Amino acid sequence: MNKKTVKDVELQGKKVLVRVDFNVPLKDGVITNDNRITAALPTIQYILEQGGRAILFSHLGRVKEEGDKAGKSLAPVAKALSEKLGKEVVFPGVTRGADLEAAINNLKDGDILLVENTRFEDIDGKKESKNDADLGKYWASLGDGIFVNDAFGTAHRAHASNVGISSNVENAVAGFLLENEINFIKNSVDNPTRPFVAILGGSKVSDKIGVIENLLEKADKVIVGGGMTYTFMKAQGIEIGNSLCEDDKLDLAKALLDKAGDKLILPVDSKEADAFAGYNTVQDTNGEAVSAGFLGLDIGPKSIEKFENEINGAKTVVWNGPMGVFENPDFQAGTIAVMDAIANQANVTSIIGGGDSAAAAINLGRADKFSWISTGGGASMELLEGKELPGLTSLTDKTA
């Protein structure tokens, strides 16, 4: 990664602006999963240890109008962060104005402040998410010319709190989390240790067209599972019952199959049910075809064996998307089997591309089995697709 990092700048006595991703789930004002806060700690602690004055920015949820602000304050996050750091996190509760400026000016070396939800600025003209020039310039003015972007989850978006600030400071650098995300995902795809196996799941072919095309060029094998399987099957004339299918993408699926040859690996059976919910019958299909009146909700036992064989011997594995409706115990066998097959490979670099795959690994107790679990679903998808990320490209280049 040819971008400056937080270690390339002098932080002592500086007001350091930091974009983090504290978009955590809240229920009745209580954080139900604080993984994103934990992931940001190394960068925050480094800034404080170096004598910097950390000023944090984050969004939380979507805010389009005044009524959307209810339950979207970052106050619970400030409290949780304070507990993790063992020190006060100043929280003025505003996104701009005299109170915020006074609180920032009162910071001492090693102090930390959290700005209120940046999306509150979207109520009047989407100033945050539309990268309003004046807002980015204002937020940049609150610091001493140093901006640290450690929010990989929003790096694929050009917002005032990342690209806007970057454009108005002398040094815009990557935090440790962002640096690790780029190094693991991009390097694994562009410079993999082979054999390189990519595993893609999820519901729609349309969501992953670019990813499939890019990985077909770079991986040795591309395994496909999940709901999008049935669009590929129908494109081959295989009966899919009531399974999920994008009929307007059948020609595309057929073109991908023709292009891929034997590099694209599809399931050979499914676990099917007679309804998505409230079903009476769950059974394995005899072959690829799904029974009339049924829908495929996971890969079947023969597909599990096939996928395990394809994964065996892999030295680099990138996985994005579950093999079935893993939230339901009746349809999580495929996802568990794929996770375990990856984990059982010797000396493998294994990356989960965020989103549902990350949730599956965490919820099913296998998070510690992988080399890297991405914190950004959309951003990791765009990296896998080979796209440039605005939040990364706007950072300051390293000089030779």
C-alpha positions in Angstrom: 0.0 0.0 0.0 1.7 3.2 -1.2 0.0 5.5 1.2 1.3 7.2 4.4 0.2 5.5 7.6 -0.3 6.9 11.1 3.3 5.9 11.9 4.6 8.3 9.2 3.5 11.5 11.0 4.5 13.3 14.1 1.5 13.3 16.6 2.9 14.8 19.8 0.8 17.8 20.8 -1.3 17.6 17.6 -5.1 17.7 17.3 -5.5 14.5 15.2 -8.7 14.0 13.3 -9.7 10.3 13.0 -12.4 8.6 11.0 -13.5 5.4 12.7 -16.4 3.0 12.0 -18.5 3.0 15.1 -21.7 2.0 13.2 -22.5 -0.6 15.9 -25.9 -2.3 16.5 -28.0 -0.7 19.3 -31.0 -2.1 21.1 -32.8 0.2 23.6 -29.6 2.3 23.8 -27.4 -0.8 24.5 -24.6 -1.9 22.1 -25.2 -5.5 21.2 -22.0 -6.0 19.3 -18.9 -3.9 20.0 -16.5 -5.6 17.5 -16.1 -2.4 15.5 -15.1 -0.4 18.6 -12.5 -3.0 19.6 -11.1 -3.1 16.0 -10.4 0.7 16.2 -8.5 0.5 19.5 -5.0 -0.1 18.3 -5.0 3.1 16.2 -6.7 5.2 18.9 -4.3 3.9 21.6 -1.2 4.6 19.4 -2.3 8.2 18.8 -2.9 8.8 22.5 0.4 7.1 23.5 2.3 9.4 21.1 0.8 12.4 22.8 -1.8 13.2 20.2 -5.2 14.7 20.9 -7.6 12.3 19.2 -10.8 13.8 17.7 -13.0 10.9 16.4 -15.7 11.0 13.7 -18.2 8.2 12.9 -21.6 7.7 11.5 -24.3 5.5 13.1 -27.2 4.2 11.0 -29.0 6.3 8.4 -30.4 9.7 9.2 -32.6 11.5 6.6 -34.9 13.6 8.8 -35.1 15.0 12.3 -37.2 12.0 13.5 -34.4 9.6 12.5 -32.1 11.0 15.1 -33.9 9.1 17.9 -31.7 6.2 19.1 -28.8 7.2 16.7 -26.7 9.3 19.1 -23.1 8.1 19.7 -23.4 8.7 23.4 -23.6 5.0 24.2 -20.5 4.5 22.0 -18.6 7.2 23.9 -19.4 5.4 27.2 -18.3 2.0 25.8 -15.1 3.4 24.4 -14.3 5.1 27.7 -14.7 1.8 29.5 -12.4 0.1 27.0 -9.7 2.8 27.2 -10.0 3.3 30.9 -10.2 7.1 30.5 -12.8 9.8 29.8 -14.0 10.2 26.3 -15.2 13.8 25.9 -18.6 13.9 24.1 -20.0 17.3 23.4 -23.0 15.8 21.6 -22.8 18.0 18.5 -21.3 17.9 15.0 -20.3 21.5 14.8 -20.4 24.9 16.5 -18.9 26.8 19.5 -19.4 24.0 22.1 -17.6 21.5 19.9 -14.7 23.9 19.2 -14.3 24.8 22.8 -14.2 21.2 23.9 -11.6 20.5 21.2 -9.5 23.5 22.3 -9.6 22.3 25.9 -8.1 18.9 25.1 -4.7 18.1 26.5 -2.1 15.7 25.0 -3.4 12.1 25.3 -7.0 13.2 25.5 -9.8 11.9 23.3 -13.1 13.4 22.0 -15.9 11.9 20.0 -18.0 14.1 17.7 -21.7 13.3 17.4 -23.0 11.1 14.6 -21.8 12.6 11.3 -25.0 11.5 9.6 -26.9 14.1 11.7 -25.5 16.5 9.0 -27.6 14.7 6.4 -30.9 16.1 7.7 -30.4 19.3 5.7 -29.1 18.4 2.2 -27.1 15.2 2.9 -24.1 17.2 3.7 -22.1 14.3 5.1 -23.0 11.6 2.6 -22.8 13.9 -0.4 -19.3 15.1 0.6 -20.4 18.8 1.1 -17.2 20.9 0.4 -17.9 23.4 3.2 -18.6 20.6 5.8 -15.4 18.8 4.9 -13.4 22.0 5.1 -15.0 22.9 8.5 -14.2 19.5 10.1 -10.7 19.7 8.7 -10.2 23.1 10.4 -10.8 21.5 13.8 -7.4 19.7 13.7 -3.8 20.4 13.1 -3.4 19.2 9.5 -3.4 15.4 10.3 -6.3 13.1 9.4 -6.2 9.4 10.1 -8.7 7.2 8.2 -9.3 4.0 10.0 -12.9 3.3 8.8 -12.5 0.6 6.1 -16.3 0.1 6.3 -16.9 3.5 4.6 -13.8 3.6 2.4 -15.8 2.8 -0.7 -17.8 6.0 -0.2 -16.8 9.6 -0.7 -18.2 11.4 2.4 -17.3 14.7 4.1 -15.9 12.8 7.0 -13.3 10.9 5.0 -12.7 12.3 1.5 -13.9 15.8 2.5 -11.4 16.1 5.4 -8.6 14.4 3.4 -8.9 17.1 0.8 -8.3 19.8 3.3 -5.3 18.6 5.3 -1.6 18.3 4.7 -1.3 14.7 5.9 -4.2 12.2 5.3 -2.9 8.8 6.4 -4.2 5.3 7.0 -4.8 3.8 10.5 -3.7 0.3 11.4 -7.1 -1.3 10.7 -7.4 0.3 7.2 -3.8 -0.7 6.4 -4.4 -4.3 7.5 -7.7 -4.5 5.5 -6.0 -3.3 2.3 -2.9 -5.5 2.8 -4.9 -8.7 3.5 -7.6 -8.4 0.9 -5.9 -6.6 -2.0 -2.6 -8.5 -1.6 -4.3 -11.8 -1.3 -6.2 -11.2 -4.6 -3.4 -9.5 -6.5 -0.4 -11.5 -5.2 -1.8 -14.8 -3.8 0.2 -17.8 -2.7 -1.3 -20.5 -4.9 -3.5 -22.5 -5.1 -5.9 -19.6 -4.7 -9.5 -20.5 -4.1 -12.3 -17.9 -4.0 -15.7 -18.9 -2.4 -18.7 -16.7 -3.1 -22.2 -17.1 -1.6 -25.2 -14.9 -1.0 -28.5 -14.5 -2.7 -28.0 -12.6 -6.0 -25.8 -12.9 -9.0 -26.4 -9.2 -9.7 -24.7 -8.3 -6.4 -21.5 -10.1 -7.3 -21.1 -9.9 -11.1 -18.0 -7.7 -10.9 -16.5 -9.9 -8.1 -17.1 -13.1 -10.0 -15.6 -11.7 -13.2 -12.5 -10.3 -11.4 -11.9 -13.5 -9.4 -12.3 -15.7 -12.4 -9.3 -13.8 -13.8 -7.2 -14.2 -10.6 -8.2 -17.3 -8.7 -7.5 -20.9 -9.6 -11.0 -22.0 -8.6 -14.2 -20.0 -7.9 -16.7 -21.9 -5.8 -20.3 -20.6 -5.8 -23.0 -21.4 -3.3 -26.0 -19.6 -1.7 -29.1 -18.4 -3.4 -27.4 -17.2 -6.5 -26.7 -20.9 -7.3 -30.1 -21.3 -8.7 -29.8 -18.5 -11.3 -26.8 -20.4 -12.7 -28.7 -23.7 -12.5 -31.7 -22.4 -14.3 -29.4 -20.9 -17.0 -28.3 -24.5 -17.7 -31.9 -25.8 -17.9 -31.9 -27.4 -14.5 -35.2 -27.4 -12.5 -35.0 -25.2 -9.4 -38.6 -25.4 -8.0 -39.4 -22.3 -6.1 -35.8 -21.4 -5.4 -34.6 -17.8 -5.6 -33.8 -16.8 -9.2 -33.0 -13.6 -11.1 -34.7 -14.3 -14.4 -33.3 -11.1 -15.9 -29.7 -12.4 -15.2 -30.0 -15.8 -16.9 -28.2 -14.7 -20.0 -25.4 -13.2 -17.9 -25.1 -16.4 -15.8 -24.8 -18.4 -19.0 -22.1 -16.1 -20.3 -20.2 -16.4 -17.1 -20.5 -20.2 -17.2 -19.2 -20.3 -20.8 -16.3 -18.0 -20.0 -15.3 -19.8 -16.8 -15.2 -23.4 -18.0 -14.2 -25.8 -15.2 -12.9 -22.9 -13.1 -16.4 -22.1 -11.7 -17.5 -24.8 -9.2 -21.3 -25.1 -8.6 -23.2 -27.3 -6.1 -24.4 -30.7 -7.2 -27.2 -31.0 -4.7 -29.2 -28.9 -2.3 -31.0 -29.1 1.0 -34.6 -28.2 0.1 -37.7 -27.3 2.0 -41.3 -26.8 1.1 -41.3 -23.2 2.4 -38.8 -20.6 3.5 -40.5 -20.4 6.9 -43.1 -22.6 8.6 -42.0 -25.6 6.4 -43.2 -29.1 7.0 -40.5 -31.0 5.0 -36.7 -30.6 4.8 -34.8 -33.0 2.6 -31.7 -33.5 0.4 -32.2 -33.4 -3.3 -31.1 -36.5 -5.3 -29.1 -34.4 -7.7 -28.9 -30.8 -8.9 -32.6 -30.4 -9.6 -34.9 -29.0 -6.8 -38.3 -30.7 -6.4 -41.4 -29.0 -7.6 -43.0 -26.9 -4.8 -39.6 -26.8 -2.9 -36.8 -24.3 -2.7 -33.1 -24.8 -2.1 -31.9 -23.2 1.2 -28.4 -24.7 1.6 -26.0 -26.9 -0.3 -26.4 -30.6 0.2 -24.0 -33.3 1.5 -22.6 -34.2 -2.0 -21.8 -30.5 -2.6 -20.2 -30.2 0.8 -17.9 -33.1 -0.1 -17.1 -31.6 -3.5 -16.4 -28.2 -2.1 -14.1 -29.7 0.6 -12.1 -31.5 -2.1 -11.8 -28.2 -4.1 -10.6 -26.4 -1.0 -8.1 -29.1 0.1 -4.5 -27.9 -0.6 -5.4 -24.2 -1.0 -2.8 -21.7 0.3 -5.0 -18.6 -0.2 -8.8 -18.6 0.3 -11.1 -15.6 0.1 -14.6 -16.2 1.2 -17.6 -13.8 0.7 -21.1 -15.0 1.3 -22.7 -18.0 3.1 -23.7 -21.2 1.5 -27.3 -21.1 2.7 -29.7 -19.6 5.2 -27.1 -20.1 8.0 -29.2 -18.2 10.6 -31.5 -21.2 10.7 -29.8 -24.4 12.2 -31.6 -26.5 9.5 -29.7 -24.8 6.8 -26.2 -24.0 8.2 -24.4 -27.3 7.5 -23.0 -26.0 4.2 -21.6 -22.8 5.7 -20.1 -24.6 8.7 -18.5 -27.3 6.4 -16.9 -24.6 4.2 -15.6 -22.7 7.2 -14.1 -25.9 8.7 -12.6 -26.9 5.4 -10.8 -23.6 5.1 -9.7 -23.7 8.7 -8.2 -27.2 8.3 -5.8 -26.2 5.5 -2.2 -26.0 6.6 -0.4 -22.7 6.2 -3.4 -21.1 4.5 -4.0 -17.3 4.3 -7.8 -17.1 4.8 -9.8 -13.9 4.4 -13.5 -13.4 5.1 -14.9 -10.4 3.1 -17.2 -9.0 5.8 -21.0 -8.9 5.8 -22.9 -12.2 6.3 -19.8 -14.3 6.1 -18.2 -12.5 9.0 -21.4 -12.8 11.0 -21.5 -16.5 10.3 -17.9 -17.0 11.4 -18.5 -15.0 14.6 -22.0 -16.4 15.4 -20.9 -20.0 14.8 -17.8 -19.7 16.9 -15.1 -19.9 14.2 -13.8 -16.3 14.0 -10.4 -17.2 15.4 -9.9 -19.8 12.7 -9.3 -17.2 10.0 -6.3 -15.0 9.1 -8.5 -11.9 8.7 -12.1 -11.0 9.0 -13.0 -7.8 7.2 -14.9 -5.1 9.0 -16.4 -3.7 5.8 -18.8 -5.7 3.6 -19.4 -3.2 0.8 -15.8 -2.0 0.8 -14.4 -5.5 0.8 -16.7 -6.4 -2.1 -15.4 -3.4 -4.1 -11.8 -4.4 -3.4 -12.5 -8.0 -4.5 -14.1 -6.5 -7.6 -10.8 -4.6 -8.3 -12.3 -1.1 -7.8 -10.5 1.9 -6.3 -11.8 3.0 -2.9 -12.3 6.8 -2.6 -11.4 6.7 1.1 -8.1 5.2 0.2 -7.2 7.0 -2.9 -7.7 10.4 -1.1 -4.9 9.6 1.4 -1.4 11.1 1.0 1.0 9.1 -1.1 4.3 7.9 0.3 7.3 9.6 -1.2 10.3 7.6 -2.4 
